[in-house]
Amino acid sequence: MSQVLTGAAAPATPRAGSRAIKKFIANKSAVIGAAIVLIFVIIALLAPWLAPFDPIKANFLTVRKPPSALYWLGTDELGRDILSRLIWGARTSLMAGCISVIIAIFIGVPLGLVAGYWQGIWDGVISRVIEALLSCPFLILAIALGAFLGPSLINAMIAIGLSVMPIFARLTRGQVMSIRNEEYIEGARAIGLPDRWIVLRYVLPNVLSPIMVQATLAIASAIITEASLSFLGLGQQPPSPSWGAMLNTAKNYLEQAPWMSIFPGLAIFITVQGFNLLGDGLRDALDPRDN
């Protein structure tokens, strides 16, 4: 019986892991997505050294200057360098995306584990709450929570995390229900292991792969949502740079200074596309049917 437990509880063997890595590397789209994400992460981390100008300091002598040798991406309505604000805005967007998903995982995954493993009244209550939250469109729910909590980046991250949480809870519940009656789980129960130990030692490791893939895709959605909240004035507050807030300001100058909206929009598009490509690549590489 111990052999059954050991072998089944650790399906992600080194050999399977190496096959997944090789498959991921062979996927050109996945590698491109990983490279895009890595570049933006480096930009966000090195923002104080990469930004050529102060992203907050106004200069009324350079208001709405087009791209030039000095200001590569032009300036905004207050004469601030758009490139510098984009670089610092990358830190805001990535931080909002990652922290929001972490909040969703830390709340949603335990709820899904409880509902899927213990079932009964726990499953009934948790499932009804999750279904109620999922009945509301994700963006509308995030906006409502953001408005309720108040305009700030921290509140926006909490609102996004709570809005994404039902997706992780439902995913985890479904994965747990598909493996809770496997032989190695029954064997663990038969030898008297407590349920908490079974869930942490045998159930959770076997549902991490789909959770990791969903987390990567959820970060892309969270970045768009943070930009939407900032666009509406519910996210990062001025004068701190945020891609969504930059778009909100740029909408007033579409004819006079189109570069003010083009470059923040491109930054959001490229970053989100990078996370989507990375998530798709991880999904294909971690698919047990192909490993």
Helices and strands as residue ranges (DSSP letters): H 2-9, H 14-26, H 28-45, H 47-50, H 82-118, H 120-134, H 138-149, H 153-179, H 183-190, H 195-198, I 199-203, G 204-207, H 208-231, H 243-250, G 251-253, H 259-285, G 288-290
